[in-house]
Structure formats: C-alpha cells, structure tokens
Amino acid sequence: MLVFFAWIIWFWLLITVFADIFRRHDTSGFAKVAWIIFVIVLPFLGVFIYLIAEHEGMTERNIAAQQQAMAQTDDYIRSVASQNDSTAQIAKAKELLDSGAISASEYDALKAKALASG
C-alpha cells in the first residue's frame, strides 16, 4: 500500500510540474522545452530540482490563478444578484420614465413585473 500511494504522489507531482511549466508566461518556449526534456530524461531528479528552483514562482502563480478565479466568481455573483433585484429594476424603470424613454403605462407594467419576480 505504501508503494502504491508513493506512486500516486509521484504522478501528482509530475502533473503539477508539467502544468506549471505550461502555465508560465515569464519564460521562453526554449526554457519550457528544456525543463520538459530534463523532467522526462531524469524524472525524479528533474521534478525535485524544478520544485526546489521554482517553488516561489509556483506559489505566486497558484495564488494569482485562485485570486483571478475568485474575482470572476464574485463578478458573476454580482451580475446575477443585480439582475434579480426588484428595487434596482424599479429604479431603472423610473429613470427611463423620467427621461421620457417609456410611458407611464410601460413603467407600471415594468414595476408590476419587478414586484412579482422579487
């Protein structure tokens, strides 16, 4: 069982290193190819040297990716939440009424629709 889990951990490290190599934007294609060849030719040594040499960069890239994903999620939640807010819909309809873009009957219909959905 110990050997089995060691192999799983080894493949996890290998996939993590390859993912980081391909995700990097701060190195050239030649450097990426060199790292890949090094990891393939000397797998254990290559992975361990990459982890030692690039651990700070890997951490920074992972944190940046997580922050970007969180920001995208927050933006999506804000956009969905603002679409369903009946108060905001009524306020927007009132602005349209005040500007003359819609009539009073259209405003009343939009207001009733917003109140019914919210």
BELLIN-V31260 format. One record per pair of residues at least 6 apart in sequence whose C-alpha atoms are under 6 Angstrom apart, sorted by the first residue. I is the first residue (numbers start at 0). J is the second residue. D is the distance in whole Angstrom. If there is no record, write none. Layout:
# BELLIN-V31260
I	J	D
I	J	D
This chain:
# BELLIN-V31260
37	45	6
38	45	4
38	46	6
85	113	5
85	117	5
89	110	6
92	106	6
95	101	6
